[in-house]
Amino acid sequence: AKCIGENAVLYVQLGCRACEKQEELFGNNTKYLNIVDCWFERNNCDGIDATPTWIINNEKYVGVQSIEKLKKFTGC
């Protein structure tokens, strides 16, 4: 989770069930992720049309992603 957090940004939104699901995959390790909540930080969410969205190496991945996929995308 630390490595993923250092190499990716997760965009979520308050009340987003899929976002909650994404965070649940990480359990207590969610604290290591780089998370932007677009409900509270709209000005930091330009180009984000849906949540959850991951930005990894300037690529956008929309929807819930498995930890295995995230490790592959980030090189972790």
CYANA upper distance limits for C-alpha pairs under 8 A (distance plus 0.5 A):
  1 ALA  CA      5 GLY  CA      6.44
  1 ALA  CA     26 PHE  CA      7.68
  1 ALA  CA     29 ASN  CA      6.58
  1 ALA  CA     30 THR  CA      7.84
  1 ALA  CA     32 TYR  CA      6.43
  1 ALA  CA     33 LEU  CA      7.05
  2 LYS  CA      6 GLU  CA      6.68
  2 LYS  CA     29 ASN  CA      8.40
  2 LYS  CA     32 TYR  CA      5.59
  2 LYS  CA     33 LEU  CA      7.23
  3 CYS  CA      7 ASN  CA      6.84
  3 CYS  CA     74 THR  CA      8.44
  3 CYS  CA     76 CYS  CA      6.38
  4 ILE  CA      8 ALA  CA      6.30
  4 ILE  CA     33 LEU  CA      7.35
  4 ILE  CA     70 LEU  CA      7.43
  4 ILE  CA     71 LYS  CA      7.15
  4 ILE  CA     74 THR  CA      6.76
  4 ILE  CA     76 CYS  CA      7.06
  5 GLY  CA      9 VAL  CA      7.37
  5 GLY  CA     32 TYR  CA      6.10
  5 GLY  CA     33 LEU  CA      4.46
  5 GLY  CA     34 ASN  CA      5.55
  6 GLU  CA     33 LEU  CA      7.91
  6 GLU  CA     34 ASN  CA      7.64
  7 ASN  CA     56 ILE  CA      7.04
  7 ASN  CA     57 ASN  CA      8.17
  7 ASN  CA     74 THR  CA      6.42
  8 ALA  CA     33 LEU  CA      8.37
  8 ALA  CA     34 ASN  CA      7.23
  8 ALA  CA     54 TRP  CA      7.15
  8 ALA  CA     55 ILE  CA      6.18
  8 ALA  CA     56 ILE  CA      5.27
  8 ALA  CA     57 ASN  CA      8.01
  8 ALA  CA     74 THR  CA      7.54
  9 VAL  CA     33 LEU  CA      7.91
  9 VAL  CA     34 ASN  CA      5.53
  9 VAL  CA     35 ILE  CA      6.41
  9 VAL  CA     36 VAL  CA      7.77
  9 VAL  CA     54 TRP  CA      6.12
  9 VAL  CA     55 ILE  CA      5.75
  9 VAL  CA     56 ILE  CA      7.31
 10 LEU  CA     33 LEU  CA      7.86
 10 LEU  CA     34 ASN  CA      6.59
 10 LEU  CA     35 ILE  CA      5.26
 10 LEU  CA     36 VAL  CA      6.72
 10 LEU  CA     52 PRO  CA      7.33
 10 LEU  CA     53 THR  CA      6.35
 10 LEU  CA     54 TRP  CA      5.07
 10 LEU  CA     55 ILE  CA      7.12
 11 TYR  CA     35 ILE  CA      6.38
 11 TYR  CA     36 VAL  CA      5.38
 11 TYR  CA     37 ASP  CA      6.45
 11 TYR  CA     38 CYS  CA      7.13
 11 TYR  CA     45 CYS  CA      8.06
 11 TYR  CA     48 ILE  CA      8.16
 11 TYR  CA     51 THR  CA      6.68
 11 TYR  CA     52 PRO  CA      6.04
 11 TYR  CA     53 THR  CA      5.60
 11 TYR  CA     54 TRP  CA      6.71
 12 VAL  CA     16 CYS  CA      7.64
 12 VAL  CA     19 CYS  CA      6.13
 12 VAL  CA     35 ILE  CA      7.61
 12 VAL  CA     36 VAL  CA      6.71
 12 VAL  CA     37 ASP  CA      5.37
 12 VAL  CA     38 CYS  CA      6.50
 12 VAL  CA     39 TRP  CA      8.43
 12 VAL  CA     51 THR  CA      5.61
 12 VAL  CA     52 PRO  CA      5.37
 12 VAL  CA     53 THR  CA      7.39
 13 GLN  CA     19 CYS  CA      7.52
 13 GLN  CA     37 ASP  CA      5.50
 13 GLN  CA     38 CYS  CA      5.54
 13 GLN  CA     39 TRP  CA      5.59
 13 GLN  CA     51 THR  CA      6.89
 13 GLN  CA     52 PRO  CA      7.99
 14 LEU  CA     37 ASP  CA      7.31
 14 LEU  CA     38 CYS  CA      8.12
 14 LEU  CA     39 TRP  CA      6.18
 16 CYS  CA     20 GLU  CA      6.96
 16 CYS  CA     51 THR  CA      7.67
 16 CYS  CA     52 PRO  CA      8.40
 17 ARG  CA     21 LYS  CA      6.81
 18 ALA  CA     22 GLN  CA      6.70
 18 ALA  CA     51 THR  CA      8.03
 18 ALA  CA     52 PRO  CA      7.14
 18 ALA  CA     63 GLY  CA      7.82
 18 ALA  CA     64 VAL  CA      6.98
 19 CYS  CA     23 GLU  CA      6.75
 19 CYS  CA     51 THR  CA      7.01
 19 CYS  CA     52 PRO  CA      5.60
 19 CYS  CA     64 VAL  CA      7.70
 20 GLU  CA     24 GLU  CA      6.57
 21 LYS  CA     25 LEU  CA      7.09
 21 LYS  CA     64 VAL  CA      7.82
 22 GLN  CA     26 PHE  CA      7.92
 22 GLN  CA     52 PRO  CA      7.97
 22 GLN  CA     64 VAL  CA      5.88
 22 GLN  CA     65 GLN  CA      7.50
 23 GLU  CA     27 GLY  CA      7.20
 23 GLU  CA     30 THR  CA      6.64
 24 GLU  CA     30 THR  CA      8.38
 25 LEU  CA     66 SER  CA      8.25
 25 LEU  CA     67 ILE  CA      7.94
 26 PHE  CA     30 THR  CA      5.79
 26 PHE  CA     67 ILE  CA      8.44
 29 ASN  CA     33 LEU  CA      8.02
 36 VAL  CA     41 GLU  CA      7.42
 36 VAL  CA     44 ASN  CA      8.04
 36 VAL  CA     45 CYS  CA      8.39
 37 ASP  CA     41 GLU  CA      6.32
 37 ASP  CA     42 ARG  CA      8.31
 38 CYS  CA     42 ARG  CA      5.24
 38 CYS  CA     43 ASN  CA      8.40
 38 CYS  CA     44 ASN  CA      7.63
 38 CYS  CA     45 CYS  CA      6.37
 41 GLU  CA     45 CYS  CA      7.46
 42 ARG  CA     46 ASP  CA      8.07
 48 ILE  CA     53 THR  CA      7.64
 50 ALA  CA     62 VAL  CA      7.41
 50 ALA  CA     63 GLY  CA      8.40
 51 THR  CA     62 VAL  CA      7.33
 51 THR  CA     63 GLY  CA      7.09
 52 PRO  CA     62 VAL  CA      6.59
 52 PRO  CA     63 GLY  CA      5.71
 52 PRO  CA     64 VAL  CA      6.87
 53 THR  CA     60 LYS  CA      7.19
 53 THR  CA     61 TYR  CA      6.05
 53 THR  CA     62 VAL  CA      4.86
 53 THR  CA     63 GLY  CA      6.45
 53 THR  CA     64 VAL  CA      8.35
 54 TRP  CA     60 LYS  CA      6.27
 54 TRP  CA     61 TYR  CA      5.52
 54 TRP  CA     62 VAL  CA      6.89
 55 ILE  CA     59 GLU  CA      6.02
 55 ILE  CA     60 LYS  CA      5.26
 55 ILE  CA     61 TYR  CA      6.91
 56 ILE  CA     60 LYS  CA      7.11
 56 ILE  CA     61 TYR  CA      8.29
 56 ILE  CA     73 PHE  CA      7.42
 56 ILE  CA     74 THR  CA      6.99
 57 ASN  CA     74 THR  CA      8.13
 61 TYR  CA     65 GLN  CA      8.43
 65 GLN  CA     69 LYS  CA      6.88
 65 GLN  CA     70 LEU  CA      7.08
 66 SER  CA     70 LEU  CA      6.80
 67 ILE  CA     71 LYS  CA      6.58
 68 GLU  CA     72 LYS  CA      6.85
 69 LYS  CA     73 PHE  CA      6.60
 70 LEU  CA     74 THR  CA      6.50
 71 LYS  CA     75 GLY  CA      6.20
 71 LYS  CA     76 CYS  CA      5.19
 72 LYS  CA     76 CYS  CA      7.01
